Amino acid sequence: MQVGKYSLINEEKVDRAINGTIGMDNVIKGGVGSSDEAALLAEYDKLGGAIMKGTDKVKMGSFFDFKNAKPFTNPKVSFIFSVNGKFVEVEDGVELPGEIKAVKVAKEEGTEKKVKKSTK
């Protein structure tokens, strides 16, 4: 499901974020509807659903503040990239480091290429 510039990947969690779930007392809990995009993103994030912006994975906890158990008033969106087995976090709006750009190009081409360091 597309919400603004973000893609929500897990349809089951999208449904739970929109409609809530039935608890043991047969009462629906959670669910924020689909009209408020910010609330939907926060509820979906709270459920641990994967969020993408284009081809980049959004870090969990960008829309929901797990420490204070409430949605962020101003989301703190950042992306997680795997580079040589290590995870690198980059804030939204910051230019990607060259290593991450190289990894993205290699993934798009479907190959892993060696990036040689310039000797100039």
C-alpha positions in Angstrom: 0.0 0.0 0.0 1.3 3.4 -0.9 1.0 6.2 1.8 2.3 9.4 0.4 5.9 8.8 -0.6 6.2 5.6 1.5 5.3 1.9 0.6 3.9 -0.3 3.4 5.0 -3.8 2.5 3.1 -6.1 4.9 -0.6 -6.2 3.9 -1.7 -8.0 7.1 -0.1 -5.3 9.2 -1.6 -2.6 7.0 -5.1 -4.1 7.7 -4.3 -4.3 11.5 -3.1 -0.7 11.5 -6.2 0.5 9.7 -8.9 -1.7 11.3 -7.4 -2.8 14.6 -7.7 -6.4 16.0 -10.3 -8.1 18.1 -9.0 -8.7 21.6 -9.9 -11.5 24.0 -12.9 -9.5 25.3 -14.3 -9.3 21.7 -13.5 -5.5 21.6 -11.6 -4.0 18.7 -8.3 -2.5 19.8 -6.1 -0.2 17.8 -6.8 0.8 14.2 -6.5 4.4 13.1 -8.4 4.3 9.8 -6.9 5.3 6.5 -7.6 9.0 6.2 -4.8 10.3 8.5 -1.6 9.3 6.8 0.7 10.3 9.7 -1.4 8.2 12.2 -1.4 5.3 9.8 2.4 5.4 9.3 2.9 5.6 13.1 0.5 2.7 13.8 2.0 0.5 11.1 5.5 1.4 12.3 4.4 0.4 15.9 3.3 -3.0 14.5 6.8 -3.5 13.1 5.8 -3.3 9.4 8.4 -2.8 6.8 8.4 0.6 5.2 10.2 1.6 2.0 10.8 4.9 0.3 11.6 4.1 -3.2 14.2 1.3 -2.9 15.4 2.3 0.5 14.3 0.6 3.7 13.1 3.0 6.4 14.4 2.4 9.9 11.8 1.0 12.3 10.9 3.6 14.9 11.0 6.5 12.4 7.3 7.3 12.9 6.5 5.7 16.3 8.5 6.6 19.4 8.8 3.2 21.2 10.6 4.7 24.2 7.6 7.0 25.0 5.0 4.7 23.4 3.5 7.4 21.2 3.7 8.6 17.6 6.4 11.2 16.8 5.0 14.7 16.3 7.7 15.2 13.7 8.9 11.8 12.3 12.6 11.1 12.4 13.0 9.2 9.1 16.3 7.5 8.5 17.3 4.6 6.2 19.2 1.4 7.0 21.7 0.0 4.5 23.8 -3.1 4.7 27.4 -2.5 3.6 29.9 -5.3 3.9 27.8 -7.0 6.6 27.5 -3.9 8.6 24.4 -1.8 9.0 24.7 1.9 8.2 22.0 4.4 9.2 21.5 7.6 7.1 19.0 10.3 7.9 16.5 11.3 5.2 17.7 14.4 3.3 21.4 13.6 3.9 23.5 12.7 0.8 24.3 9.0 0.7 28.0 8.1 1.3 29.8 6.8 -1.8 30.0 3.3 -0.4 26.2 3.1 -0.2 25.8 4.5 -3.7 28.2 1.8 -5.0 26.2 -0.9 -3.2 23.0 0.4 -4.6 24.4 0.4 -8.2 25.7 -3.1 -7.8 22.3 -4.3 -6.5 20.5 -2.6 -9.4 22.8 -4.3 -11.9 22.4 -7.6 -10.1 26.1 -8.0 -9.7 28.7 -7.3 -7.1 31.6 -5.3 -8.6 34.8 -4.4 -7.0 35.2 -0.6 -6.6 38.8 0.3 -7.1 40.3 3.1 -5.2 41.8 5.9 -7.4 45.5 6.2 -7.2 45.5 9.8 -8.5 
